[in-house]
């Protein structure tokens, strides 16, 4: 890769909503005929990867547009997976396409045609217990296994922070401050917790983006912020409660402008952790827009933050 190509790729990741090295096509699902749409989906399918969802700009805003992609993908699953029952289970998708992370990896669905692979619907027939020889489901069926790989999800975005047992002003625990869900300003700071910066925290693009791009932007913004405050003799920074409230409202508005919250069991909502508040945590307004907002806040002397010496 030459220097010019590298700079082009880097510039693209800095300017796209999800921080990816490709742009979302500037066309609506309805700008083309059904035949043209199918041809575009076929080409995207053959290429593979997340760029499939960049075929049209309205796939995550328009449910009817999203349905065209979903039906295409369900048909692909049914055409690839040979066993009809297995194909039906895999195609029984109860949320809009890309409202959760879609499996569009190379030969993923072909895996289910292997003799040593069986799909069990644990929603319909949950795991009851682990046995000496494997796993037993609720209907009494025992599946004999050599190895069990536990992939039970994770306490995304808030879990690692809460497990640090952070306390803020007056001994208030972050866990208590976020009892009804995380509340931040820009996903960078929490009211009542001075000088606590969170990297790609809730309220920032984070998991909806190419993570290295998000991490780099946050690390650079925080470093620049600390340097600017030191130069001014400022020792403490924390967000105003009003700024936090406005940002949380904006995060909710951005999410509700998309189809993302319609995946009711998504870990974006904390739905994989029993007892966790159901709040859409990442910022869905796009990385490029978010970067502009953060830069504007800094340019205005860290507007929305309280600074003290």
C-alpha positions, 0 to 999 in steps of 0.5 A: 500500500502506497502513502497516497492510498493509505491517506485516502483510506484514513481520510475515508474512515475519518469522514464516514458514519461508522468509521469504515474505509468505504462510503455508504452509497448515495442512493435510496432503495427506491431510486432503482428498479427491483431488478437493479436492486437485486443485482446490487444486493447480489454484488454486495453479497459476493463481496461480503462483509459489512459493506453490504449495509452500505448498498443504500443510504436508507436501510437503517432509517426506512423499515420498508427499505430494510425489508428488501435487504432482509428478504434478500438475505433470508432467501440466500440463507434458504438457498444455501442451507440444505436442511429445510428445518435448519434453514427456517431457524436461521432465516427466522430473524425477528429484528430489522437487518443490521439492527444487530450485527449481521453474520455476512462472513465468508461461507458462514451459512455453508457451515450448517451443511457439514455433517458435524454441525447441528443447530439447536434453537435454545429459545424454543428449547432452552438449555436445562443443565450441563451433564457429564457428557454434554448438554441437556435441553428442557425437553430431555434431549442430551447432546454429547459434546467433547468441548463446550464454548461458552458464548453468553454475551457480555455486559457491554459499555457499562459493565467494565466501568461499574466493576471498577467500583468508581466513586465520585463526589460525596462518595456517590458510586457510579453504579448508583448514578447509573442505576436507571441507565448510563448518563454522560456528556459526549460519552466522555464524562459523568456529572459528579465525577470530576476528571473521570474520562471514559474512552468510547463510553455510553453516549458515544459512537463506540460499538456502532463504529470501527472501534480503533477510529473511535478510540483514537478520536477519544484519546486525542480529544482527551489529551488535547483537553488535558493539555489545554486545561493545564495551560490555563491552570485548570485542575478540574473538569466535569460536565454540567448536569444540564449538558448531560441531560441535553446530550442524553436526549440527543442520543435518544433522538439519534437512536429513534431516528433509526431502526436500531432500537427495534432489536429488543433483545440487543446488547446495545440496549443491555437486554442480554444482562438480567436486571440491566436497565433497557437503554439504547447506549451508543450514539447513532448519529454517526462518527463524522457528526460526533467528531464535529460536535466534540471539536465544536465543544472544544473550540468553544472553551469546552462548552457544557463543562465546568472548569475549576482551579 
